[in-house]
Structure formats: structure tokens, C-alpha cells
Amino acid sequence: MQSLVWEAPRVMALRETPPPALAPGEVLVQVAYAGICGSELSGYLGKNALRVPPLVMGHEFAGTVAALSPEAQDQTPHLRPGQAVTANPLVSCGACSYCLSGRQHLCPRRQLIGAHRPGAYAEYVAIPAGQVSALPDGMSLAVGALAEPVACGVRIGELAGDVAGEDVLVIGAGPIGLLALQALRLRGARRVFAVDLSPERLAMAASLGAEVIDPRSQDAAAAVRTATAGEGVVVAVDAVGATATRGQAVAATRAGGAVILSGLHEESGVLPVADIIRREITLRGSFGYTPANFATALAWLAEGSAGLAPWVVEAPLAEGGAWFESLVAGKGAVAKVLLRPAR
């Protein structure tokens, strides 16, 4: 089969690779669409310790069931060949305290498809049956491929808590920022401020109902404080992950508020700790999603409550390397690129 292989920083190559051999309990999925995630962009640049070349990345995807192992047939009798599916790519052990309490995404033995094991930038991918979800009736495969990033937005909204009637902030209007924005609005936020350096991304955020702030022309935290009568927002989400944006999130948050860190652009950095202490600001990391969050994401997509249309681009898998370069450059009104393996 054809696979897009990450071979070194900024080196992607289309290669012929053996199809996956099904292990007991696995399902073979013929990939229809596989999205490019921000974490994969950092991996592509050689800045993500989770990913080591050579590697077939790709953890946001949808396709059709090609085959089931005998164990998978017993475990998931609702799945059948030809069925449209997506999958939760965070594979957990199923036995630890985190897994047993519904927080499988925090399992210390978790593995990510597309990082610890071959991913979906290929014609076929093998998935443990318990991770596979049938798409709701009428949902297209392209929409189904967005379930994973939408689930990230669901998780951010869940961690934000009760924001009904409150002002909130999202820094970074990339895919996760845009989906977090939608999740916060669905949870009843009064105003969502959005900050990004890209005019195109600010326009996307504005079309989703955000009040946008261009940090190239004004101090983002100061603008938020002015708009909130000096108080700041109750929750700020940093969906970038740079020292500067993390600092902006803290500065824009009211005393007693919360900052949710989801961006991983920089794996470490400096935080204004004294300010955090003196104003009792809560810091929360947001990583992945629970299985319940993933199910909510599918429901939101099915009802049209969340998504990234009309900023989704479909491209052949063979053009994946060029699209990685384009997304690194950050130009154009593109929120998600879905790669299509050749048939």
C-alpha cells in the first residue's frame, strides 16, 4: 500500500509499505480521509518528542471497515465490512485507575496511533476494535474525520466548567482554537474573545461569533481587560503554546479565574508565577479527550453544532508533504487539511 512516511525534519516521502497485519482484537480500516494536526506539524519540524522518524503519522481519520479479526467480530458485533467508521486513536491499557474511572486519555501506558504505532497517512490502518466508532447515519466520511479534533474542543469546554453568561478568551485560532471557541459558545459563554496573528484566522473566528483582537496592532491582554471593565476573563485558553501566548493568557484572566493550556508549540517555557500566585489563578492542562468527549464530538458533528466548514481542504496523500510545508507557513484561510489516500 502507499504510505506517507515522515523520514526526518521537513522530509515527507510517499512510499510503498506492507499493509498492516491484523493482531487479535483489531479492525482493519481503509482510510478515506486523514487530517493534519498541529502536533503533527511540530513533529514534522522535529520539535515533538513523542514522534520519532521514520513514522507514518495520522491520528484524525475516517474510513470504512475492510476486515475484522475473529476476536474483533466477537467484541464488536455491530461493526461489519464496508461500514463507515472513525476511531479514538488514544489506545489505553483498560485496567489502571485512570481507565477504570473514564479517564483513559491519562493512562500512563497509553499509545497514540500515528506516534507509537503506524497511523492513517496510508491506505489502511489497524485499530483495536474498542477504539472504533460507527459514524452516525448520513454523516460523510470527511465530516467523520473531524471527530478527533472536535473531541479536543469538547474536552477544553468541559475543563472550562460553568462559563454560562461569562466572558472567555481563546488565544490561537487554529483548528483546536476554533473548536474550543465553539465549545465555549455551546456552553453558554457571553462573549468569546479570540486572538491570532493571522488575519485569515481572525476572520474565521469572527464568523463563528468571536470578538477578535489583532495582537499586531494592540496589546491583547490590555484589550481584553478594557473590554471587561478591567476585570479580565473568567477562563483563558492558550491554544498556541508559546511563552508569549501563555503569558498573555495569564495577564488577561481575572483574579480567581482559570487558564487552560492546550497548545504544545513549545514543550517548556517561562510563566509569570508570582502573578499566578497573587491572583490565585488556576492553571489546567488539557490533553486529548475522554471516550465520553469523543462520543459528544460525534453527536455535535451529526447535529451540525460544531465543525470547521468551510475551511476544510481535501488533497491527495501524495501532496501531503507540500501541505505540511504550507501549513507551517500559516498562509491562507485553511483550518484543516484532509489527505486522501490513492485508490
ABEGO torsion letter per residue (X at the ends): XBBBBBABBGBBBBBBBBBBBBBBGBBBBBBABBBBBAAAAAAAAGABAABBOBBBBEABBBBBBABBBAAAAAABAABBBGBBBBBBABBBAGABAAAAAGBAAABAABBBBGAABBBABBABBBBBAAABBBBBBGBBAAAAAAAAAAAAAAAAAAAAEBABGBBBBBBEABAAAAAAAAAAAAAGBABBBBBBABAAAAAAAAAAGBBBBBAAABBAAAAAAAAAGGAEBABBBBAAGBAAAAAAAAAABBBGBBBBBABAABABEBBBAAAAAAAGBBBBBBBEBBAAAAAAAAAAAAAGABEAOAABBBBBAAAAAAAAAAAAAGBEBBABBBBBBBX
